[in-house]
Amino acid sequence: MGKLVINQEKILNIDELIKICPFGAMENNQGRLEINSACKMCKLCVKKGPKGAVTFQEENIKSIDKSKWKGIAVYVDHVEGNIHPVTFELIGKAKELSEKVNQPVFALFMGYGISGSAQELLHYGVDEVFVYDDENLKDFRIEPYTAVFEDFINNVKPTAVLVGATAIGRSLAPRVAARFRTGLTADCTILDIKENTDLVQIRPAFGGNIMAQIVTPNSRPQLATVRYKVMNAPERSGEAHGKVNHCTIKEEKLSSGINVFKVIAKEKESGIADAEVIVVAGRGIKSQKDLAMAQELAEILGGQVAATRPLIEAGWEDAKKQIGLSGRTVRPRLIITLGVSGAVQFTAGMNNSDYIFAINKDEKAPIFKVAHYGIVGDIYEIVPQLIEALRAEREE
């Protein structure tokens, strides 16, 4: 990062210089040029303004000794010791990253009465599990959980930490990042690592129009959150390899201004994230009543109907049925898209499906780049024929 420095004495015509800025970030304050918060650091004022009138000054960045930070850590998300599947997916990715830089994989497991579940993590390739088993950690409270996370990082010094984008993970990761004044990239869809251990975090940006590569080369640890069903979980090994470390932390660090009096378990509901077959209605659906066509196809296949963002915003479907980074991430055996264009934001939420079948009358639609099978045509002609063929096959 850096800052713009204004040299007032070199400005010949303030109004002409103000016109250069496309964001309206420059103001004439009683004959003095000032830059406001609208500045995007595009540096056009430096390049096109009078020479020396506005200059860009790089900030002195304090370098970090990366050799002191080793290992890829995974936060173990769980409910009363029952480990969330996203944890195993992150362990699989952590193993891939660790092999590239020849470093170990760690797991941070905190809670109460969880020691018995820690051994299970060693069946998935974790080298060391750090267990903080304390009654003060029985229920999730942000202060003590952050304190434990801080203690773990200070003692172990992992170069990168992966956290599941669950309700707890999304609450915890920003607190930890702020405490260590380090970067955090949310909802990553791809993770890679350089030889110097810089984590390459890739996610859709600008409304899903581009895939941004984000690195935090001058801070450690590097934090990233990843949604469930984005990464691949490793196969469970019959034998456990690695070790479990039982850790303690001073009780005063586990104090909290929050008291939990009662926990009411949420009823389990079967949504699109658990469906084996999904039929997705896209912008090609002309009216809400036409969703019946998608519903009929889904019923024949024993699946569920989902929708893209425009249909959700129109109020045609429940928000719980939206696929994409602003909705649900899914990984069914079969997904059929009806009139879906295939924006990056949408495809990032379903491109790991086993089979992707797309129907769209626009042969240049981006969805065909990720689909395994595609039909260029009108869904109002193709889907009824498909339904008829499936019904006929069932009757035989």
C-alpha atoms as a printed R data frame, in Angstrom:
    type eleno elety resid chain resno       x       y       z
1   ATOM     1    CA   MET     A     1   0.000   0.000   0.000
2   ATOM     2    CA   GLY     A     2   0.945   3.651  -0.192
3   ATOM     3    CA   LYS     A     3  -0.451   7.150  -0.219
4   ATOM     4    CA   LEU     A     4  -0.855  10.106  -2.557
5   ATOM     5    CA   VAL     A     5   1.144  13.209  -1.713
6   ATOM     6    CA   ILE     A     6  -0.061  16.585  -3.032
7   ATOM     7    CA   ASN     A     7   2.571  19.206  -3.822
8   ATOM     8    CA   GLN     A     8   0.456  22.357  -3.866
9   ATOM     9    CA   GLU     A     9   3.210  24.576  -5.298
10  ATOM    10    CA   LYS     A    10   3.400  22.470  -8.467
11  ATOM    11    CA   ILE     A    11  -0.304  22.680  -9.274
12  ATOM    12    CA   LEU     A    12  -0.874  25.125 -12.124
13  ATOM    13    CA   ASN     A    13  -4.650  24.751 -12.491
14  ATOM    14    CA   ILE     A    14  -6.592  23.034  -9.708
15  ATOM    15    CA   ASP     A    15  -9.840  22.707 -11.688
16  ATOM    16    CA   GLU     A    16  -8.080  21.033 -14.619
17  ATOM    17    CA   LEU     A    17  -6.425  18.545 -12.270
18  ATOM    18    CA   ILE     A    18  -9.761  17.783 -10.557
19  ATOM    19    CA   LYS     A    19 -11.285  16.854 -13.927
20  ATOM    20    CA   ILE     A    20  -8.708  14.081 -14.348
21  ATOM    21    CA   CYS     A    21 -10.132  12.032 -11.460
22  ATOM    22    CA   PRO     A    22 -12.963   9.727 -12.701
23  ATOM    23    CA   PHE     A    23 -14.214   9.133  -9.154
24  ATOM    24    CA   GLY     A    24 -14.687  12.723  -8.027
25  ATOM    25    CA   ALA     A    25 -12.120  12.215  -5.284
26  ATOM    26    CA   MET     A    26 -10.475  15.625  -5.654
27  ATOM    27    CA   GLU     A    27 -11.798  18.875  -4.188
28  ATOM    28    CA   ASN     A    28 -10.853  22.545  -4.316
29  ATOM    29    CA   ASN     A    29 -10.817  23.717  -0.710
30  ATOM    30    CA   GLN     A    30 -10.195  27.481  -0.764
31  ATOM    31    CA   GLY     A    31  -7.478  27.216  -3.367
32  ATOM    32    CA   ARG     A    32  -5.916  24.021  -2.025
33  ATOM    33    CA   LEU     A    33  -6.311  20.609  -3.621
34  ATOM    34    CA   GLU     A    34  -7.561  17.879  -1.294
35  ATOM    35    CA   ILE     A    35  -8.266  14.168  -1.826
36  ATOM    36    CA   ASN     A    36 -11.372  12.663  -0.217
37  ATOM    37    CA   SER     A    37 -12.436   9.106   0.655
38  ATOM    38    CA   ALA     A    38 -13.720   8.416  -2.878
39  ATOM    39    CA   CYS     A    39 -10.125   7.889  -4.029
40  ATOM    40    CA   LYS     A    40  -9.537   4.427  -5.542
41  ATOM    41    CA   MET     A    41  -5.755   4.798  -5.874
42  ATOM    42    CA   CYS     A    42  -5.967   4.544  -9.660
43  ATOM    43    CA   LYS     A    43  -3.051   7.064  -9.867
44  ATOM    44    CA   LEU     A    44  -4.423   8.844 -12.944
45  ATOM    45    CA   CYS     A    45  -3.737  12.140 -11.199
46  ATOM    46    CA   VAL     A    46  -0.079  11.097 -10.908
47  ATOM    47    CA   LYS     A    47   0.205   9.961 -14.521
48  ATOM    48    CA   LYS     A    48  -1.832  12.647 -16.289
49  ATOM    49    CA   GLY     A    49  -1.493  15.628 -13.963
50  ATOM    50    CA   PRO     A    50   1.321  18.210 -14.015
51  ATOM    51    CA   LYS     A    51   4.657  16.588 -13.272
52  ATOM    52    CA   GLY     A    52   5.222  16.372  -9.530
53  ATOM    53    CA   ALA     A    53   1.838  17.880  -8.602
54  ATOM    54    CA   VAL     A    54   0.645  14.568  -7.168
55  ATOM    55    CA   THR     A    55   3.068  11.787  -6.322
56  ATOM    56    CA   PHE     A    56   2.607   8.269  -5.021
57  ATOM    57    CA   GLN     A    57   4.622   7.359  -1.961
58  ATOM    58    CA   GLU     A    58   5.125   3.719  -1.089
59  ATOM    59    CA   GLU     A    59   4.755   2.803   2.556
60  ATOM    60    CA   ASN     A    60   7.608   1.077   4.303
61  ATOM    61    CA   ILE     A    61   6.480  -2.509   4.671
62  ATOM    62    CA   LYS     A    62   7.958  -4.432   7.544
63  ATOM    63    CA   SER     A    63   9.195  -7.774   6.253
64  ATOM    64    CA   ILE     A    64   8.321 -10.975   8.084
65  ATOM    65    CA   ASP     A    65  10.542 -13.971   8.759
66  ATOM    66    CA   LYS     A    66   8.513 -16.679   7.033
67  ATOM    67    CA   SER     A    67  10.873 -19.408   8.225
68  ATOM    68    CA   LYS     A    68   9.421 -19.045  11.729
69  ATOM    69    CA   TRP     A    69   5.950 -20.023  10.483
70  ATOM    70    CA   LYS     A    70   5.461 -23.644   9.463
71  ATOM    71    CA   GLY     A    71   2.500 -25.926   8.847
72  ATOM    72    CA   ILE     A    72  -1.044 -25.744   7.501
73  ATOM    73    CA   ALA     A    73  -3.642 -25.674  10.267
74  ATOM    74    CA   VAL     A    74  -7.333 -26.570  10.074
75  ATOM    75    CA   TYR     A    75  -9.919 -25.394  12.575
76  ATOM    76    CA   VAL     A    76 -12.110 -28.339  13.610
77  ATOM    77    CA   ASP     A    77 -15.751 -27.294  13.402
78  ATOM    78    CA   HIS     A    78 -17.998 -29.512  15.479
79  ATOM    79    CA   VAL     A    79 -21.152 -29.786  17.574
80  ATOM    80    CA   GLU     A    80 -20.578 -31.596  20.864
81  ATOM    81    CA   GLY     A    81 -17.661 -33.509  19.381
82  ATOM    82    CA   ASN     A    82 -19.463 -34.451  16.158
83  ATOM    83    CA   ILE     A    83 -17.088 -33.114  13.537
84  ATOM    84    CA   HIS     A    84 -18.579 -31.139  10.660
85  ATOM    85    CA   PRO     A    85 -17.771 -32.684   7.224
86  ATOM    86    CA   VAL     A    86 -16.235 -29.406   6.032
87  ATOM    87    CA   THR     A    87 -13.353 -30.085   8.422
88  ATOM    88    CA   PHE     A    88 -12.388 -33.260   6.569
89  ATOM    89    CA   GLU     A    89 -12.576 -31.421   3.245
90  ATOM    90    CA   LEU     A    90 -10.195 -28.764   4.587
91  ATOM    91    CA   ILE     A    91  -7.843 -31.443   5.880
92  ATOM    92    CA   GLY     A    92  -7.737 -32.883   2.365
93  ATOM    93    CA   LYS     A    93  -6.791 -29.492   0.929
94  ATOM    94    CA   ALA     A    94  -4.297 -28.868   3.749
95  ATOM    95    CA   LYS     A    95  -2.558 -32.155   2.867
96  ATOM    96    CA   GLU     A    96  -2.246 -31.063  -0.770
97  ATOM    97    CA   LEU     A    97  -0.786 -27.690   0.221
98  ATOM    98    CA   SER     A    98   1.568 -29.159   2.823
99  ATOM    99    CA   GLU     A    99   3.060 -31.591   0.326
100 ATOM   100    CA   LYS     A   100   4.046 -28.696  -1.938
101 ATOM   101    CA   VAL     A   101   6.052 -26.961   0.799
102 ATOM   102    CA   ASN     A   102   6.996 -30.075   2.802
103 ATOM   103    CA   GLN     A   103   5.326 -28.928   6.000
104 ATOM   104    CA   PRO     A   104   3.014 -30.667   8.525
105 ATOM   105    CA   VAL     A   105  -0.760 -30.505   8.829
106 ATOM   106    CA   PHE     A   106  -2.214 -29.411  12.165
107 ATOM   107    CA   ALA     A   107  -5.757 -29.495  13.518
108 ATOM   108    CA   LEU     A   108  -7.067 -27.152  16.208
109 ATOM   109    CA   PHE     A   109  -9.841 -28.818  18.211
110 ATOM   110    CA   MET     A   110 -11.502 -26.858  21.022
111 ATOM   111    CA   GLY     A   111 -14.562 -27.608  23.121
112 ATOM   112    CA   TYR     A   112 -15.614 -29.713  26.113
113 ATOM   113    CA   GLY     A   113 -15.640 -33.497  26.296
114 ATOM   114    CA   ILE     A   114 -14.039 -33.740  22.872
115 ATOM   115    CA   SER     A   115 -10.817 -35.605  23.637
116 ATOM   116    CA   GLY     A   116 -12.332 -38.900  22.541
117 ATOM   117    CA   SER     A   117 -13.136 -37.513  19.075
118 ATOM   118    CA   ALA     A   118  -9.634 -36.131  18.470
119 ATOM   119    CA   GLN     A   119  -8.190 -39.508  17.503
120 ATOM   120    CA   GLU     A   120 -10.560 -39.675  14.528
121 ATOM   121    CA   LEU     A   121  -8.723 -36.796  12.852
122 ATOM   122    CA   LEU     A   122  -5.527 -38.853  12.688
123 ATOM   123    CA   HIS     A   123  -7.257 -41.223  10.256
124 ATOM   124    CA   TYR     A   124  -7.414 -38.435   7.662
125 ATOM   125    CA   GLY     A   125  -3.760 -37.444   7.452
126 ATOM   126    CA   VAL     A   126  -3.380 -34.860  10.228
127 ATOM   127    CA   ASP     A   127   0.126 -34.895  11.679
128 ATOM   128    CA   GLU     A   128  -0.767 -33.283  15.005
129 ATOM   129    CA   VAL     A   129  -4.045 -32.465  16.722
130 ATOM   130    CA   PHE     A   130  -4.015 -29.717  19.360
131 ATOM   131    CA   VAL     A   131  -6.902 -30.277  21.763
132 ATOM   132    CA   TYR     A   132  -8.199 -27.651  24.153
133 ATOM   133    CA   ASP     A   133 -10.762 -29.521  26.265
134 ATOM   134    CA   ASP     A   134 -12.218 -27.200  28.890
135 ATOM   135    CA   GLU     A   135 -15.653 -26.745  30.449
136 ATOM   136    CA   ASN     A   136 -15.461 -23.021  29.626
137 ATOM   137    CA   LEU     A   137 -15.447 -24.022  25.953
138 ATOM   138    CA   LYS     A   138 -18.596 -26.143  26.152
139 ATOM   139    CA   ASP     A   139 -20.739 -23.616  24.265
140 ATOM   140    CA   PHE     A   140 -19.432 -21.350  21.537
141 ATOM   141    CA   ARG     A   141 -18.668 -17.897  22.865
142 ATOM   142    CA   ILE     A   142 -16.529 -15.634  20.766
143 ATOM   143    CA   GLU     A   143 -14.138 -14.326  23.453
144 ATOM   144    CA   PRO     A   144 -12.823 -17.636  24.860
145 ATOM   145    CA   TYR     A   145 -12.742 -19.305  21.441
146 ATOM   146    CA   THR     A   146 -10.689 -16.420  20.044
147 ATOM   147    CA   ALA     A   147  -8.369 -16.588  23.048
148 ATOM   148    CA   VAL     A   148  -7.746 -20.295  22.431
149 ATOM   149    CA   PHE     A   149  -7.142 -19.653  18.742
150 ATOM   150    CA   GLU     A   150  -4.644 -16.935  19.662
151 ATOM   151    CA   ASP     A   151  -2.859 -19.250  22.104
152 ATOM   152    CA   PHE     A   152  -2.604 -21.969  19.470
153 ATOM   153    CA   ILE     A   153  -1.181 -19.634  16.831
154 ATOM   154    CA   ASN     A   154   1.331 -18.071  19.225
155 ATOM   155    CA   ASN     A   155   2.604 -21.505  20.298
156 ATOM   156    CA   VAL     A   156   2.489 -23.430  17.003
157 ATOM   157    CA   LYS     A   157   2.947 -20.599  14.462
158 ATOM   158    CA   PRO     A   158   1.241 -22.173  11.420
159 ATOM   159    CA   THR     A   159   1.884 -20.399   8.145
160 ATOM   160    CA   ALA     A   160  -1.770 -20.752   7.082
161 ATOM   161    CA   VAL     A   161  -5.063 -21.516   8.808
162 ATOM   162    CA   LEU     A   162  -8.125 -22.897   7.010
163 ATOM   163    CA   VAL     A   163 -11.571 -22.411   8.540
164 ATOM   164    CA   GLY     A   164 -14.911 -23.772   7.392
165 ATOM   165    CA   ALA     A   165 -17.384 -21.077   6.322
166 ATOM   166    CA   THR     A   166 -19.983 -22.210   8.841
167 ATOM   167    CA   ALA     A   167 -21.837 -19.918  11.239
168 ATOM   168    CA   ILE     A   168 -19.097 -20.371  13.848
169 ATOM   169    CA   GLY     A   169 -16.240 -20.219  11.364
170 ATOM   170    CA   ARG     A   170 -17.480 -16.972   9.847
171 ATOM   171    CA   SER     A   171 -17.729 -15.434  13.299
172 ATOM   172    CA   LEU     A   172 -14.390 -16.687  14.558
173 ATOM   173    CA   ALA     A   173 -12.034 -16.181  11.597
174 ATOM   174    CA   PRO     A   174 -12.399 -12.355  11.350
175 ATOM   175    CA   ARG     A   175 -11.710 -11.985  15.084
176 ATOM   176    CA   VAL     A   176  -8.536 -14.027  14.782
177 ATOM   177    CA   ALA     A   177  -7.410 -12.140  11.677
178 ATOM   178    CA   ALA     A   178  -7.943  -8.798  13.415
179 ATOM   179    CA   ARG     A   179  -6.035  -9.934  16.476
180 ATOM   180    CA   PHE     A   180  -2.988 -10.838  14.405
181 ATOM   181    CA   ARG     A   181  -3.414  -7.936  11.969
182 ATOM   182    CA   THR     A   182  -3.320 -10.367   9.080
183 ATOM   183    CA   GLY     A   183  -5.350 -10.976   5.938
184 ATOM   184    CA   LEU     A   184  -8.495 -13.093   5.650
185 ATOM   185    CA   THR     A   185 -10.103 -14.194   2.401
186 ATOM   186    CA   ALA     A   186 -13.683 -15.420   2.716
187 ATOM   187    CA   ASP     A   187 -15.415 -18.116   0.662
188 ATOM   188    CA   CYS     A   188 -12.379 -19.277  -1.297
189 ATOM   189    CA   THR     A   189 -13.114 -21.664  -4.143
190 ATOM   190    CA   ILE     A   190  -9.491 -22.521  -5.008
191 ATOM   191    CA   LEU     A   191  -6.414 -22.624  -2.770
192 ATOM   192    CA   ASP     A   192  -2.785 -23.002  -3.808
193 ATOM   193    CA   ILE     A   193   0.568 -22.244  -2.219
194 ATOM   194    CA   LYS     A   194   3.877 -20.888  -3.483
195 ATOM   195    CA   GLU     A   195   7.294 -22.295  -2.631
196 ATOM   196    CA   ASN     A   196   7.831 -19.407  -0.206
197 ATOM   197    CA   THR     A   197   4.614 -20.500   1.632
198 ATOM   198    CA   ASP     A   198   2.508 -17.579   0.379
199 ATOM   199    CA   LEU     A   199  -1.074 -18.877   0.226
200 ATOM   200    CA   VAL     A   200  -2.830 -18.149  -3.072
201 ATOM   201    CA   GLN     A   201  -6.500 -17.596  -2.253
202 ATOM   202    CA   ILE     A   202  -8.868 -17.495  -5.231
203 ATOM   203    CA   ARG     A   203 -12.485 -16.386  -5.077
204 ATOM   204    CA   PRO     A   204 -15.045 -14.657  -7.326
205 ATOM   205    CA   ALA     A   205 -15.025 -10.873  -7.062
206 ATOM   206    CA   PHE     A   206 -16.900  -7.872  -8.484
207 ATOM   207    CA   GLY     A   207 -20.239  -9.654  -8.450
208 ATOM   208    CA   GLY     A   208 -18.759 -12.863  -9.784
209 ATOM   209    CA   ASN     A   209 -17.371 -11.258 -12.953
210 ATOM   210    CA   ILE     A   210 -13.742 -12.145 -12.249
211 ATOM   211    CA   MET     A   211 -11.750 -14.653 -10.220
212 ATOM   212    CA   ALA     A   212  -9.463 -12.729  -7.869
213 ATOM   213    CA   GLN     A   213  -6.119 -14.127  -6.696
214 ATOM   214    CA   ILE     A   214  -5.350 -12.830  -3.227
215 ATOM   215    CA   VAL     A   215  -2.079 -13.163  -1.325
216 ATOM   216    CA   THR     A   216  -0.891 -11.735   1.996
217 ATOM   217    CA   PRO     A   217   2.901 -11.932   1.589
218 ATOM   218    CA   ASN     A   218   3.825  -9.664   4.480
219 ATOM   219    CA   SER     A   219   1.776 -11.124   7.308
220 ATOM   220    CA   ARG     A   220   1.386 -14.442   9.079
221 ATOM   221    CA   PRO     A   221  -0.640 -16.504   9.654
222 ATOM   222    CA   GLN     A   222  -2.661 -16.447   6.442
223 ATOM   223    CA   LEU     A   223  -6.375 -17.087   6.977
224 ATOM   224    CA   ALA     A   224  -9.000 -18.341   4.560
225 ATOM   225    CA   THR     A   225 -12.551 -19.617   4.937
226 ATOM   226    CA   VAL     A   226 -13.967 -22.262   2.602
227 ATOM   227    CA   ARG     A   227 -17.545 -23.412   2.177
228 ATOM   228    CA   TYR     A   228 -18.759 -26.956   2.653
229 ATOM   229    CA   LYS     A   229 -18.668 -29.135  -0.485
230 ATOM   230    CA   VAL     A   230 -16.087 -27.007  -2.299
231 ATOM   231    CA   MET     A   231 -13.006 -29.138  -1.549
232 ATOM   232    CA   ASN     A   232 -12.504 -32.918  -1.674
233 ATOM   233    CA   ALA     A   233 -12.332 -34.891   1.563
234 ATOM   234    CA   PRO     A   234  -9.616 -37.585   1.751
235 ATOM   235    CA   GLU     A   235 -10.414 -41.256   2.224
236 ATOM   236    CA   ARG     A   236 -10.390 -42.414   5.829
237 ATOM   237    CA   SER     A   237  -7.352 -44.527   6.613
238 ATOM   238    CA   GLY     A   238  -7.789 -47.678   8.668
239 ATOM   239    CA   GLU     A   239  -4.792 -46.770  10.822
240 ATOM   240    CA   ALA     A   240  -4.273 -43.546  12.739
241 ATOM   241    CA   HIS     A   241  -1.008 -41.707  12.118
242 ATOM   242    CA   GLY     A   242   0.209 -38.689  14.056
243 ATOM   243    CA   LYS     A   243  -0.256 -37.537  17.623
244 ATOM   244    CA   VAL     A   244  -2.722 -35.732  19.842
245 ATOM   245    CA   ASN     A   245  -1.477 -32.862  22.014
246 ATOM   246    CA   HIS     A   246  -3.598 -31.922  25.020
247 ATOM   247    CA   CYS     A   247  -3.212 -28.190  25.620
248 ATOM   248    CA   THR     A   248  -4.152 -25.927  28.499
249 ATOM   249    CA   ILE     A   249  -4.768 -22.197  28.747
250 ATOM   250    CA   LYS     A   250  -5.096 -19.890  31.732
251 ATOM   251    CA   GLU     A   251  -8.669 -19.815  32.987
252 ATOM   252    CA   GLU     A   252  -8.844 -16.015  33.071
253 ATOM   253    CA   LYS     A   253  -8.363 -15.963  29.295
254 ATOM   254    CA   LEU     A   254 -11.559 -17.974  28.915
255 ATOM   255    CA   SER     A   255 -13.755 -15.387  30.608
256 ATOM   256    CA   SER     A   256 -16.669 -13.983  28.634
257 ATOM   257    CA   GLY     A   257 -19.357 -11.345  28.988
258 ATOM   258    CA   ILE     A   258 -21.808 -13.845  27.518
259 ATOM   259    CA   ASN     A   259 -23.589 -16.457  29.622
260 ATOM   260    CA   VAL     A   260 -25.320 -19.383  27.916
261 ATOM   261    CA   PHE     A   261 -28.441 -20.386  29.851
262 ATOM   262    CA   LYS     A   262 -30.027 -22.750  27.374
263 ATOM   263    CA   VAL     A   263 -29.256 -24.244  23.984
264 ATOM   264    CA   ILE     A   264 -32.186 -25.158  21.749
265 ATOM   265    CA   ALA     A   265 -31.167 -27.577  19.016
266 ATOM   266    CA   LYS     A   266 -32.229 -26.534  15.539
267 ATOM   267    CA   GLU     A   267 -34.403 -29.006  13.710
268 ATOM   268    CA   LYS     A   268 -32.543 -30.777  10.939
269 ATOM   269    CA   GLU     A   269 -33.906 -29.981   7.512
270 ATOM   270    CA   SER     A   270 -33.109 -31.616   4.229
271 ATOM   271    CA   GLY     A   271 -32.157 -28.921   1.725
272 ATOM   272    CA   ILE     A   272 -30.556 -28.673  -1.680
273 ATOM   273    CA   ALA     A   273 -27.089 -29.060  -0.124
274 ATOM   274    CA   ASP     A   274 -27.946 -32.683   0.675
275 ATOM   275    CA   ALA     A   275 -29.756 -33.517  -2.582
276 ATOM   276    CA   GLU     A   276 -28.301 -36.117  -4.954
277 ATOM   277    CA   VAL     A   277 -30.183 -34.644  -7.939
278 ATOM   278    CA   ILE     A   278 -30.929 -30.938  -8.459
279 ATOM   279    CA   VAL     A   279 -32.858 -29.156 -11.216
280 ATOM   280    CA   VAL     A   280 -31.910 -25.469 -11.342
281 ATOM   281    CA   ALA     A   281 -34.285 -22.858 -12.739
282 ATOM   282    CA   GLY     A   282 -32.516 -19.869 -14.261
283 ATOM   283    CA   ARG     A   283 -33.378 -16.588 -15.905
284 ATOM   284    CA   GLY     A   284 -34.698 -18.517 -18.917
285 ATOM   285    CA   ILE     A   285 -37.837 -19.362 -16.901
286 ATOM   286    CA   LYS     A   286 -40.346 -16.746 -18.046
287 ATOM   287    CA   SER     A   287 -42.864 -16.809 -15.159
288 ATOM   288    CA   GLN     A   288 -43.270 -18.196 -11.666
289 ATOM   289    CA   LYS     A   289 -45.916 -20.693 -12.759
290 ATOM   290    CA   ASP     A   290 -43.407 -22.205 -15.186
291 ATOM   291    CA   LEU     A   291 -41.380 -23.425 -12.204
292 ATOM   292    CA   ALA     A   292 -43.871 -26.315 -12.169
293 ATOM   293    CA   MET     A   293 -42.004 -27.666 -15.202
294 ATOM   294    CA   ALA     A   294 -38.745 -27.765 -13.251
295 ATOM   295    CA   GLN     A   295 -40.536 -29.258 -10.250
296 ATOM   296    CA   GLU     A   296 -42.019 -32.053 -12.365
297 ATOM   297    CA   LEU     A   297 -38.627 -32.932 -13.793
298 ATOM   298    CA   ALA     A   298 -37.078 -32.960 -10.316
299 ATOM   299    CA   GLU     A   299 -39.821 -35.225  -8.940
300 ATOM   300    CA   ILE     A   300 -39.331 -37.781 -11.718
301 ATOM   301    CA   LEU     A   301 -35.606 -37.899 -10.928
302 ATOM   302    CA   GLY     A   302 -36.151 -37.960  -7.171
303 ATOM   303    CA   GLY     A   303 -34.411 -34.628  -6.740
304 ATOM   304    CA   GLN     A   304 -35.053 -31.058  -5.651
305 ATOM   305    CA   VAL     A   305 -35.571 -27.736  -7.404
306 ATOM   306    CA   ALA     A   306 -33.113 -24.883  -6.931
307 ATOM   307    CA   ALA     A   307 -32.856 -21.420  -8.480
308 ATOM   308    CA   THR     A   308 -30.421 -18.708  -9.453
309 ATOM   309    CA   ARG     A   309 -30.233 -15.298  -7.832
310 ATOM   310    CA   PRO     A   310 -32.571 -13.377 -10.197
311 ATOM   311    CA   LEU     A   311 -35.449 -15.753  -9.440
312 ATOM   312    CA   ILE     A   312 -34.830 -15.519  -5.702
313 ATOM   313    CA   GLU     A   313 -34.797 -11.727  -5.839
314 ATOM   314    CA   ALA     A   314 -38.048 -11.798  -7.819
315 ATOM   315    CA   GLY     A   315 -39.606 -13.749  -4.951
316 ATOM   316    CA   TRP     A   316 -40.314 -16.824  -7.079
317 ATOM   317    CA   GLU     A   317 -38.427 -19.227  -4.790
318 ATOM   318    CA   ASP     A   318 -37.254 -19.427  -1.193
319 ATOM   319    CA   ALA     A   319 -33.764 -18.033  -0.522
320 ATOM   320    CA   LYS     A   320 -32.732 -21.421   0.877
321 ATOM   321    CA   LYS     A   321 -32.927 -22.776  -2.671
322 ATOM   322    CA   GLN     A   322 -30.418 -20.348  -4.176
323 ATOM   323    CA   ILE     A   323 -27.198 -21.807  -5.560
324 ATOM   324    CA   GLY     A   324 -24.048 -19.701  -5.659
325 ATOM   325    CA   LEU     A   325 -21.648 -17.923  -3.337
326 ATOM   326    CA   SER     A   326 -24.471 -15.740  -2.046
327 ATOM   327    CA   GLY     A   327 -26.608 -18.856  -1.603
328 ATOM   328    CA   ARG     A   328 -25.815 -22.546  -1.097
329 ATOM   329    CA   THR     A   329 -22.860 -24.567  -2.311
330 ATOM   330    CA   VAL     A   330 -23.962 -27.948  -3.662
331 ATOM   331    CA   ARG     A   331 -22.293 -31.119  -4.874
332 ATOM   332    CA   PRO     A   332 -24.966 -33.501  -6.179
333 ATOM   333    CA   ARG     A   333 -24.433 -36.543  -8.368
334 ATOM   334    CA   LEU     A   334 -26.484 -34.859 -11.106
335 ATOM   335    CA   ILE     A   335 -27.414 -31.211 -11.660
336 ATOM   336    CA   ILE     A   336 -29.585 -30.050 -14.561
337 ATOM   337    CA   THR     A   337 -29.664 -26.325 -15.320
338 ATOM   338    CA   LEU     A   338 -32.614 -24.852 -17.194
339 ATOM   339    CA   GLY     A   339 -31.967 -21.497 -18.831
340 ATOM   340    CA   VAL     A   340 -29.019 -20.708 -16.544
341 ATOM   341    CA   SER     A   341 -26.381 -18.436 -18.082
342 ATOM   342    CA   GLY     A   342 -23.613 -19.661 -15.765
343 ATOM   343    CA   ALA     A   343 -22.080 -16.605 -14.110
344 ATOM   344    CA   VAL     A   344 -18.933 -17.223 -12.054
345 ATOM   345    CA   GLN     A   345 -20.819 -16.544  -8.822
346 ATOM   346    CA   PHE     A   346 -23.255 -19.360  -9.663
347 ATOM   347    CA   THR     A   347 -20.818 -21.905 -11.086
348 ATOM   348    CA   ALA     A   348 -18.543 -21.550  -8.057
349 ATOM   349    CA   GLY     A   349 -21.396 -22.968  -6.021
350 ATOM   350    CA   MET     A   350 -21.976 -26.090  -8.148
351 ATOM   351    CA   ASN     A   351 -19.017 -26.833 -10.429
352 ATOM   352    CA   ASN     A   352 -17.882 -29.791  -8.312
353 ATOM   353    CA   SER     A   353 -21.041 -31.765  -9.129
354 ATOM   354    CA   ASP     A   354 -20.424 -35.250 -10.551
355 ATOM   355    CA   TYR     A   355 -22.468 -34.600 -13.705
356 ATOM   356    CA   ILE     A   356 -23.594 -31.194 -14.991
357 ATOM   357    CA   PHE     A   357 -26.275 -31.172 -17.683
358 ATOM   358    CA   ALA     A   358 -27.089 -27.747 -19.163
359 ATOM   359    CA   ILE     A   359 -29.941 -26.588 -21.408
360 ATOM   360    CA   ASN     A   360 -29.745 -23.069 -22.828
361 ATOM   361    CA   LYS     A   361 -30.685 -21.547 -26.179
362 ATOM   362    CA   ASP     A   362 -27.559 -19.357 -26.140
363 ATOM   363    CA   GLU     A   363 -24.731 -21.508 -27.461
364 ATOM   364    CA   LYS     A   364 -22.187 -19.019 -26.038
365 ATOM   365    CA   ALA     A   365 -23.585 -19.176 -22.489
366 ATOM   366    CA   PRO     A   366 -20.752 -19.624 -19.930
367 ATOM   367    CA   ILE     A   367 -22.578 -22.587 -18.377
368 ATOM   368    CA   PHE     A   368 -21.449 -24.772 -21.290
369 ATOM   369    CA   LYS     A   369 -17.819 -24.245 -20.226
370 ATOM   370    CA   VAL     A   370 -18.422 -26.157 -16.989
371 ATOM   371    CA   ALA     A   371 -21.149 -28.557 -18.161
372 ATOM   372    CA   HIS     A   372 -20.319 -32.172 -18.949
373 ATOM   373    CA   TYR     A   373 -23.312 -32.405 -21.286
374 ATOM   374    CA   GLY     A   374 -25.226 -29.605 -22.947
375 ATOM   375    CA   ILE     A   375 -28.178 -28.998 -25.253
376 ATOM   376    CA   VAL     A   376 -28.521 -25.758 -27.185
377 ATOM   377    CA   GLY     A   377 -32.234 -25.124 -27.410
378 ATOM   378    CA   ASP     A   378 -35.395 -23.735 -25.851
379 ATOM   379    CA   ILE     A   379 -36.136 -25.222 -22.421
380 ATOM   380    CA   TYR     A   380 -39.881 -24.921 -23.168
381 ATOM   381    CA   GLU     A   381 -39.441 -27.384 -26.013
382 ATOM   382    CA   ILE     A   382 -36.766 -29.663 -24.574
383 ATOM   383    CA   VAL     A   383 -37.875 -30.139 -20.960
384 ATOM   384    CA   PRO     A   384 -41.398 -31.416 -21.781
385 ATOM   385    CA   GLN     A   385 -39.852 -33.940 -24.192
386 ATOM   386    CA   LEU     A   386 -37.353 -34.963 -21.514
387 ATOM   387    CA   ILE     A   387 -40.142 -35.411 -18.955
388 ATOM   388    CA   GLU     A   388 -42.168 -37.497 -21.419
389 ATOM   389    CA   ALA     A   389 -39.170 -39.697 -22.246
390 ATOM   390    CA   LEU     A   390 -38.375 -40.295 -18.553
391 ATOM   391    CA   ARG     A   391 -42.003 -41.171 -17.780
392 ATOM   392    CA   ALA     A   392 -42.129 -43.594 -20.713
393 ATOM   393    CA   GLU     A   393 -38.942 -45.271 -19.536
394 ATOM   394    CA   ARG     A   394 -40.355 -45.736 -16.054
395 ATOM   395    CA   GLU     A   395 -43.539 -47.323 -17.394
396 ATOM   396    CA   GLU     A   396 -41.633 -49.922 -19.391
